[in-house]
Amino acid sequence: MTNAKVNSRRRKDIFLSIVIPSYNSEKCISQCLASLRQQTQRDDVEVIVVDSSPEDISDFIHEKFPFVRVTHLNERTFPGTARTVGIAKAHGSRIAFIDTDCRAGDSWVDRIIAAHKNDKNVVGGSVANGTPRSLVGTAEYLIEFNEHIPAMPVGHVRFIPTCNISFKRGVFEKIGKLEDTIKGSDTLFCRRILLSGESIYFDRDITVWHINRTSLEKYLRNQYDLGFGGAQVRTMVEDQVGAILVHMPILIPFIPAARTLLIGRRLFKHDKRLFLQFLGLYPLVFLGLVAYSKGFWDGLKAVKKETREESK
């Protein structure tokens, strides 16, 4: 049998394509790919990395992880665009996303495939704390992933972070590419999934461990960027939670208090241990919430400025 025929047969046999966006990730991508190595040694799964780092890391990945297909882009792209490129190169009937700063659980691939074979078109999983010994890392985890902790009940949800979501290819073909935004493309993607008539199922046993930022500076910068992106999303989507802040920016200083209540109540209800960590780390948490609020304020100003310039 020729190589072309073998490749053609393999492409037809692929059920799941795992797409990973990458930018300057050489320090963390190894543990992500290592967690997938044993799980993907099968004919029905492929792994695709879309990298837009200034220096091409294709050789580095091919040498250590020969099972991975790598596409290098000449210009930096945000994760939404990189994921769209990866899907275009994928052969699977189902697509899964994971990030370079995540480590897949031992049965991650098997559980995703089982869920889709059980007629789930869109499936998301839980996010566990990959930096439990870091105070800063844990603070970031509690702010960013409190809705998707492993203790949350299974069932239908409105949002899943794109570090742990999978879907039938037809869903993507129906709703189109992910937005090219620094933050928030996952929010918009999930919203379009729901508007298309599909549902998102949360299976807490499909778990990834997120490697959070342990540097205070990087943690605060990330929260600022999340706030900036959050403002952009809410100017685009009127029915998004928090959209009132676009029309009443005087409320932005109250973001830390409002999010404190929401996060605290959620953790107290579903995981008392994490709730106690939230209380103990609250000074760090509060700094992150303030950074988010500042980012939201600046993001809203940037959108309004751009709108004024376009109207001239």
ABEGO torsion letter per residue (X at the ends): XBAAAAAAAAAAABABBBBBBBBGAAAAAAAAAAAAAAAABBAABBBBBBBABABBAAAAAAAABAABBBBBBABBBBAAAAAAAAAAABABABBBBBBAABBBBAAAAAAAAAAAAAGBABBBBBBBBABAABAAAAAAAAAAAAAABAABBBEBBABBBAABBBBBAAAAAAAEBBBBBABGAAAAAAAAAAAAGBBBBBBAABBBBBBBBABAAAAAAAAAAAAAAAAAAAAABAABBGAAAAABAAAAAAAAAAAAAAAAAAAAAABAAAAAAAAAAAAAAAAAAAAAAAAAAAAAAAAAAAAAAAAX
